[in-house]
C-alpha cells in the first residue's frame, strides 16, 4: 500500500514548540493500517518512515521512561 504523506493529518508533541526541529507522526493512519508514518517537521515534503504501530508505541514508552537522553 502506498501512502501519500500530503494527505495525512500530522501531529507533534506539545513540548516541541515552534522551532521546527520535531518529529511528527500521523496517528489516524496508524488506526487504519497499523502503520505509523513518521517524518521530520523541518522537511514536511520529504520522505516519511513507516513504523509498525506496536514498535512506535514501544518507542513512546521508552521516551516517557527516560530511555533516551539528549546530547
N, C-alpha and C positions, 0 to 999 in steps of 0.2 A: 504494500500500500504506500502510495506517495502522498505526503502531507505538504501542502503549500503553507509555509510559515506565515505568509502575509495574511492568511485568512483566520489565524488563531487569535484568541484573546490571551495576552501575555500578562503575567503578574511578577512582582518582585517584592522583596522584603520591605516592610515599613522602616526598617533600620537603615536601608541603603541611601536614603536622602536623594538629592538631585545631582550627584556627582557624575553619574553616567558610567561608573565602574561597577556594574552589578551583574548578577546572574538572573536571568528571567526564565520563567517556566510557564507552560500552558496547561493548567490543571484540567480544563474541560476536555481536552484531547485525551488526557490520561483516563478519565472516566469512560470515554467512548471506546478507546482502543487498548488500554492497558500500557500505553507508552507515554512517557513524559518528554515532550520536546523541551530542550534547554538551549539558551543562547546567551551571548554577550550583549548587554544593553548598549554598549558603545557602537555595535555594528548590527543594528536590527535587520538589515538586508543581507547579512552574512549567513553562513551555514548554522544550522541548529543540530545539536546532538539528539539522538533518540535513545532514551534510557528506559528500561522496564520500570513500571510503577513501583514494584517491590524494592528494587535497587535504589530508586530515588528516595523512597520512604526510609530505608536504612541509612542513607546518606544524611537525611534531615535529622534522624535520631542522633547520629554521630556529631553533627554540628551543634545541636542543642546540648549534647552531653559534654562538649568541650574536647572532642577527639582531634580537632584540628586547631592549630594555633596560627595567628598572624605573624608574619616575619617582617 
